[in-house]
Amino acid sequence: SLPVPRQVGGPGLPERILMDSRQSPKGMLTSIFTWAGCSDDKSPIKAFEEIVNDREGANFLGVDGATSLKAEIVARVPKIADASQFREARHLLKGLGGAVALREELTFAGFVDPITDMLTLNEKPLNIFAQLASGTVTQASLVSEQAALGIYAGKYCICANRPDNDRHWDSQDPAWISKASMARRHRFLTTKNLHWQWFNMLIAGLVPASEGGVEARAALAEVEQIKAACLHFAKNVGGWSDQIGLFVNIFGHNNVNSLFIHILDMSELGPGFSFQSFKNCPLDDVLKVLREEAASALVARPIQLSVVQAENKAIRQKSMIAGKVPFFFAGTDGATSVKAELVGRVPLMKDASSYREARRLLTEDLGGYKTLREELIRCGFVDETTGDLTASPNPFNIFAMIAAGKIEQPGMQEEQERLGDFASEFLICCNRPVCDEYWDSEDPEWLGKASMSRRHRFLTTKQTHWQWFNALSFGLVPMNAGGCSIAEALTEVERMKAACLLYASRSKGWSDKVGLFVHVFGHNTVNSLHVHILDMSELGPSYWKQEFKNCPLDAVIKVLKEELIAQDGPQQGLKMATEAAVVAARAASEAAQAIIAQTTSKIRPSKKGSNEVLTLNVGGEMVTVSRDTMALAPAGSLLLELFQADWESPKRARYEVDDGGNVFLDYPPGAFKLISNQLRMLHLTPRNEVLQPPSVPRELVRDYSDLARLLGLGGLVALGEAQWGRGPIRENLQPRGGGGFCGKRRPRGPPPKGEEAPGGKIASIV
């Protein structure tokens, strides 16, 4: 059976799917396919029914890419402020594996000792109320207030907020509203019983006796006593009114993984109370649900650990006993997963710096690829046996399903063909039609869900191994674990970039302003690779809404190059990075030529003849040159193709002309003139002589380099990343041979001191 999400955001399932799912699993599956763009006759319902049957009892949906129970609960019960929502959260937890699964998550994150089942008291992860309850941390100013607990002081502990949070209790400053105390008088009560079953009200009475838990009636009695202790404190501490409010934050919406009851004087509330109202669940509502369960003898059914869970648990216990904990969390905001921890510690993920930091945190602090892999396996996104991403609706992983052929998006075949040779490696995917339709909507309902541009597509990979599920893991999985080297990962990412640019260049209506972005794990909402391809000329509000997590693909490439150099040393690293770039450059050549061809798709000559004089309109400036001069371009280059003798072919008939009938080339005129002048000089240079490099004004160096490369004349400049200028190359020219260009490669930027050409011009290589 498939559980029903209460509310789903981002790329989650729309409300109508929830209506279908209440009637039958098949109804939900049908709606999933319709939502994903499938027609009914192409929906492999039977295959999915088999998958669902094989994954009996697996109710984890992975809403918004959740990789933990905590994230799943937040996504499916976004508000827990009354008995109904608390009841729903407990019901959901039972469907997700119950207390046993939750204990595994807390142990995985380091909040629970797997040997004693007690809350840990380490600095990492920090669990402040457990430390206060144990006496590891003390608040000296609260000695008199602790006494106000009276007979309850032996079991419970009164705690205070940070002094600055208390001082700003009534501040309207957004910087304080989310963390300031919720009332002028605001205290917390926690328990001195550190058994993990009391860390949060969500599992009160749900831990099986075989795991050291208490049944529902005993849990009810304990919570009744907690309420009595809170009221006794408020009555006896002095200065409080008789309007006392007791609230808890249920797991998922909590930011500390140890028990804390908010004790508030409701006569003077601050802005923080309203701000957090969506997660302030009254203690009386908790009691109401516990009474219902106790009355109906509804206790948790013990859930047996799977073989995999048992093995993982044994491994962690062994590591703890040996004193070698393989990873740890800081527990930022109560994070119980790598995903939540990364968001807490790297809240902005939109450049090379933040991407670099996320990879450092994963490898140095969070246990590396093994921890990440285990998290994805526990949540059902990775098959532990094969190491491949799962392609099932439970958890729902849309791009993995498309890549595996389980979902087909109608109308995308023609767009897939625009990938050319890359179509065997990658897939082009589209957003939901309604998300495309509302790309420019500023309605809060659509911000963050609608497409980020008028033209917005995704590129995913056909490789199913989990190492490619997200940019965070690129190159971090060792080869003996099925992974690849950083150099290989770099080459693959370069190919992704080339494929995206080729697609955009072949797509009607797209401008030449193409942006490529990824959402790094933590900030992603789908746990399978998807590169956002955006036409940056028409961005929508959702782009700016998600700007904080739109990490450019170029930033990923930059960091991978850095890691390659650091790993193999400057010389070897640069060599391997260059080799990777060369491989990618070869793959990208078709994309580059397509971009140029797009701007010159309608060219035709002014006159016929084997060596006629051509009058060209280049970017608005007139250039006169002979066909033979242009024919000196290297064989196979785009420039040579443009100026072949066959001007009257159907392809040439589509070339653009200006009002005067002259061929129009939409190129930078200054750079094109320099290229044509150098070819003129080559045409005049005797075969037994070597032509010296041209002089390129400093302000034209980049245009000259880029245009020569795109036209297939990489040997005309020295200011590029590709190797060229390796001795005479005239033998590769048409129709002349024997001569050549000379020079050595120089790095991008100003020339070394003493190597400037006369007049302050840079001596480039041809």
Sequence and secondary structure as in RCSB ss.txt:
>XXXX:A:sequence
SLPVPRQVGGPGLPERILMDSRQSPKGMLTSIFTWAGCSDDKSPIKAFEEIVNDREGANFLGVDGATSLKAEIVA
RVPKIADASQFREARHLLKGLGGAVALREELTFAGFVDPITDMLTLNEKPLNIFAQLASGTVTQASLVSEQAALG
IYAGKYCICANRPDNDRHWDSQDPAWISKASMARRHRFLTTKNLHWQWFNMLIAGLVPASEGGVEARAALAEVEQ
IKAACLHFAKNVGGWSDQIGLFVNIFGHNNVNSLFIHILDMSELGPGFSFQSFKNCPLDDVLKVLREEAASALVA
RPIQLSVVQAENKAIRQKSMIAGKVPFFFAGTDGATSVKAELVGRVPLMKDASSYREARRLLTEDLGGYKTLREE
LIRCGFVDETTGDLTASPNPFNIFAMIAAGKIEQPGMQEEQERLGDFASEFLICCNRPVCDEYWDSEDPEWLGKA
SMSRRHRFLTTKQTHWQWFNALSFGLVPMNAGGCSIAEALTEVERMKAACLLYASRSKGWSDKVGLFVHVFGHNT
VNSLHVHILDMSELGPSYWKQEFKNCPLDAVIKVLKEELIAQDGPQQGLKMATEAAVVAARAASEAAQAIIAQTT
SKIRPSKKGSNEVLTLNVGGEMVTVSRDTMALAPAGSLLLELFQADWESPKRARYEVDDGGNVFLDYPPGAFKLI
SNQLRMLHLTPRNEVLQPPSVPRELVRDYSDLARLLGLGGLVALGEAQWGRGPIRENLQPRGGGGFCGKRRPRGP
PPKGEEAPGGKIASIV
>XXXX:A:secstr
     S   TTS  HHHHHHHTT HHHHHHHHHHHTT  GGG  HHHHHHHHHHTTT     GGG  SHHHHHHH
H     SHHHHHHHHHHHHHTTHHHHHHHHHHHHTSB TTT BB   SSS  HHHHHHHTSS  GGGHHHHHTTG
GGTTTEEEEE  HHHHHTTT   HHHHTTS SBSSEEEEEES  BGGGS GGGTTTS GGGT   HHHHHHHHHH
HHHHHHHHHHHSSS  S EEEEE  TTS SSSS  EEEEETTSB HHHHHTGGG EEHHHHHHHHHHHHHTT   
      HHHHHHHHHHHHHHHTT  S     GGG  SHHHHHHHH     SHHHHHHHHHIIIIIS HHHHHHHH
HHHTTSB TTT BB  SBTTB HHHHHHTTSS  TT HHHHHTTGGGGGTEEEE   HHHHHTTT   TTTTTTS
 SBSSEEEEEES  BGGGSSGGGTTTS GGGT   HHHHHHHHHHHHHHHHHHHHTSTT  S EEEEE  TTS S
SSS  EEEEETTSB HHHHHTGGG EEHHHHHHHHHHHHHHHH HHHHHHHHHHHHHHHHHHHHHHHHHHHHHHT
TT   SS SSS EEEEEETTEEEEEEHHHHTTSBTT HHHHHTSS TTSTTGGG  B TTS EEE S HHHHHHH
HHHHHHHHHS TTS B   EE GGGHHHHHHHHHHTT GGG SSSSS    S  GGGBSS  S  B      SSS
  TT EEGGGEEE   
